[in-house]
Amino acid sequence: REDGVAAFVRSVPNLRCTAEGPREALLQGYLGLSDRRVEADLRRASGGQNPMSGAGHGRALASVVHREKGADETFPWDVVEGGIRKDALRARYEAFRKG
């Protein structure tokens, strides 16, 4: 599956795809897509605990990382011009999902 995603992304000009471990990807997604509601997790992490451990982390991941994102939802990287319009990127995503 990762090879298919990487091959699809390579077709987009000026876009580079790098893979990371699943744990790091989850943490990055959780922190990048969350808001002030994750404060307690971040405070635990500053004490040396992994914010992905402990009671309720499955719900936290589902509500932030694993949920389907809306086409009109704002993402942290929307403030940076990446060379491809958001609607074009969404169209490519939908095409990939259809197979």
N, C-alpha and C positions, 0 to 999 in steps of 0.2 A: 504494500500500500504506500509506504514512504517513497518508493521508487516512482510510482505513478504520480504522486503529488509533485515530487521534484521535477519529473519530466514535464509536467504541465506548467509548472512555474517557470521553467527555463524558456518556455516559449514567449514569455513576457519580456519585452526589451528593458534593459537597465534594471533588472531585478535579480538578485542573487538569493539562492536558497541554501541554507546551512542547517544541518540536523544537530540536535542536541538530545541528551537523554530525556526520557519521559518525565522523570521527577523534576528536572530543571525546567522543562517546558511547562509543566503544571504550575510550578511556583511562579514562573515568569508571567504566565497567563493570569494567575490569581492576583498577583500584585498589579499588573498592568491594566486589568479590566475592572478592578474593584474600586470602591470608594470608602468613605469614612466608616462604613459599617464593619470594616475588617480591623479596626483599631486594636481590639483585644488580641487578635491573632498576631499583629505586629508587635505588641507589647510583650507577648510570650516569646516571640522570636528574639527580641533584644535580650531576653534572659537566657538564651541558649536553646530554647525549645523550637522544634520545627513547626511552623504554622500549619503544616499539613497533617500533623498528628493530633491526637486527642479527640474527645467526644464532639460529634457534630461536624467534623471536617468533610464528610461526604456530602452533607447538605450544602456546606459552604462552597465546595467545588462545583456542585451541580448548579447552584444559583449564580455563580460568577463565570466559571470556565466552560462547563459542559452544556450550557443552554444554547439554543439556536439564537443567533443574533439577528435582529431585524435589519432590513435593507436601509432604513433611515436612522439607525442607531449611530451615535457618535462614538468614535474610538479615540484612544489617546494619540494615535499617530495621524489623525485627521488634520492636525494643525501644521503638518509638514507636507510640503509638495513632493510627492514621490515619483512624478512623471507619468502616472496613469490615473485617470479620473476614477472616483469611487464607483460610479455607475458601471463603468467598463470592467472594473475589478469584480464587482458583484455579478455581472453577466458571465464572466469567466468562471466564477465560483459555481453559479447555477449550472453552467454547461458541464463542469466537472462532476457535480452531484448526479446529473442525469446519466453520466457514463458516456 
